[in-house]
Amino acid sequence: MINTNNYKKITEVAQINKAQLVAVTKTRPQEAVQELYKLGQRIMGENRVQEMVEKQANLPADIAWHLIGHLQTNKVKYIAPFVAMIHAVDSIKLLQEIDKRAKESNRVIPCLLQFHIAQEDSKYGLHILEAQTVLGDRSLRELKNVRIAGVMGMATNTDDQAQIQREFQNLKEIFDTLQAQYFADSPEFKEISMGMSGDYELALQEGSTMIRVGSKLYE
Ligand SMILES: *Cc1c(COP(=O)(O)O)cnc(C)c1O
């Protein structure tokens, strides 16, 4: 089910670039996750809460489950006890809910701010001014059970490599700006989650620290 050669190639390229691979297992059966686990993979990415909860209950406990898709506030409670990272946070309201549920589980949950970098219309993702509003909000300091660990974005689904490259550069610039402005003394703000099956090499070249690769692992 897993293309071992592709898996090895992707992990190797990630390692050379000191980046982590989030193996995207959404819509794939538990056997696929087990195969990846046997190959040594420990970080898995899912985009639906219910699917992630079911897999987490049945698969090895040392898998780090990353939620990479859009998260509704009313579903945070189901994943707060175990989720290792939430990639697509785009509002203070969602951060507040994650904080509340993380606190109930006695945890601190690392979160990434999702940015809208693609040309495509999308309901999701912040623009830098909105992020600056969120990060400048005093109430953020009271949230002790979330840790803002970096940024995340998705490039346009296009064959135009130059455009994808510009979008990744844009996300890197956003990261650098926010780091200087709000996280100069916070080494935990360090992740740039960008790059998928079609563009992970370009993303690594532009500074990605986390690639989220799905389909290429199964081809
Ligand atoms: C599905 C998905 C991926 C993986 O996409 P592939 O093209 O299959 O590698 C990465 N990030 C997010 C947010 C996704 O939903």
The ligand as an SDF file (V2000), in Angstrom:
LIG
                    3D

 15 15  0  0  0  0  0  0  0  0999 V2000
   -4.3590   16.4390    1.9220 C   0  0  0  0  0  0  0  0  0  0  0  0
   -3.4990   17.4930    2.4690 C   0  0  0  0  0  0  0  0  0  0  0  0
   -2.1000   17.4240    2.2840 C   0  0  0  0  0  0  0  0  0  0  0  0
   -1.4130   16.3520    1.4750 C   0  0  0  0  0  0  0  0  0  0  0  0
   -1.6560   16.5190    0.1120 O   0  0  0  0  0  0  0  0  0  0  0  0
   -0.9780   15.5820   -0.9860 P   0  0  0  0  0  0  0  0  0  0  0  0
   -1.0540   16.3720   -2.2330 O   0  0  0  0  0  0  0  0  0  0  0  0
   -1.7970   14.3340   -1.0260 O   0  0  0  0  0  0  0  0  0  0  0  0
    0.4190   15.3280   -0.5600 O   0  0  0  0  0  0  0  0  0  0  0  0
   -1.3340   18.4250    2.8680 C   0  0  0  0  0  0  0  0  0  0  0  0
   -1.9100   19.4210    3.5880 N   0  0  0  0  0  0  0  0  0  0  0  0
   -3.2280   19.5030    3.7800 C   0  0  0  0  0  0  0  0  0  0  0  0
   -3.7790   20.6300    4.5700 C   0  0  0  0  0  0  0  0  0  0  0  0
   -4.0640   18.5500    3.2270 C   0  0  0  0  0  0  0  0  0  0  0  0
   -5.3930   18.6330    3.4250 O   0  0  0  0  0  0  0  0  0  0  0  0
  1  2  1  0
  2  3  1  0
  2 14  2  0
  3  4  1  0
  3 10  2  0
  4  5  1  0
  5  6  1  0
  6  7  2  0
  6  8  1  0
  6  9  1  0
 10 11  1  0
 11 12  2  0
 12 13  1  0
 12 14  1  0
 14 15  1  0
M  END
$$$$
